[in-house]
């Protein structure tokens, strides 16, 4: 198989630690975890180079939160009876081949300029807040309890994202227009967040994910569309008939772009691939 | 015979690695504790923040501390999220220790700090105070003339504030 031939050396070592991943429950948990892991890695780009100390702290904390939220979902996926929890979490986070990741392609895009970073941050945070809120009603008690906790923590991300949304959209013409351009790039791509994972219908029927990804869109846009309109960005509200552009589609099924396969993925897995048994 | 009270004290006295004057008992992190007839201790803890890097250290420290209680044959630590930890679980001693450490605890006034008289307030260049929360009491001077300067701080559980009265930045435990 070509996929196996292209897999990294550590994949074989990690494969022994990976639980079965093809069932709908695992696919949903991977979507939750991988969105957080990959957007967290992209947020960490700003550590040390953000335009102000406060923003450096903000994106460093957001990165730490994202990577830790992923860690928690990987723990849920592994279950309570796993032999070596930390080795299992590392195998899930760092030991999979790129095509086994289930995040939306928007999460893997480079940070761009600060306007693009803040536009994506606003969209992702609004999306995550609603998805957590939906998950608090999950039929899986552990998933529901974690969603309550992570929803509390996300409040700070949301305040920060909303603060910048209002500051830039309501700022001078330069800020308003640069933020418009950033949102115009992010919003169509954000439709990739609403693609379902394989077998998602069953996870929805079981109540694990009470509202499937495609149906999250209406809930989220009901909140974001009025904000975009109030900010003077009426024409950026996605049409109900709009679908995700081809370049940004397929992430939930494991199709990723060079931004992931030759940029984020090699960097974030480098140490693990060199030393699969490393502990920290 | 295993002294269950001694086991509980050993767990509750484990210090928070990032805030050593405060114990996990004061923070309200201990949810449940069971001791079996065979001397196996099961401890359930509530993490303050899911991304807290101190949780693994706390787990190790709890195992070490409980293992030293005579009669204990094994220790198991589990973190759980139900109920979610919230700052109102911090007890009165914990709140006072946090204040002494320069970290404003959430909720209500704190006692013991002295208010300086007649200091001039400097305008703050930037500020993203939350509209959802009343100003936090300054841990140094007890003034409530404070603003949130940054929603993010040195650890996931803390943010950064500024006191207009005594002109000191200080950290605050995040409300949840």
Interface residues (C-beta under 8 A of the other chain):
Chain A: X52 X53 X54 X57 X58 X60 X61 X62 X64 X65 X67 X68 X69 X71 X72 X141 X142 X144 X145 X146 X148 X149 X150 X152 X153 X155 X156 X159 X160 X163
Chain B: X49 X50 X51 X53 X80 X81 X82 X84 X85 X86 X126 X128 X130 X149 X150 X151 X152 X153 X154 X156 X159 X160 X174 X176
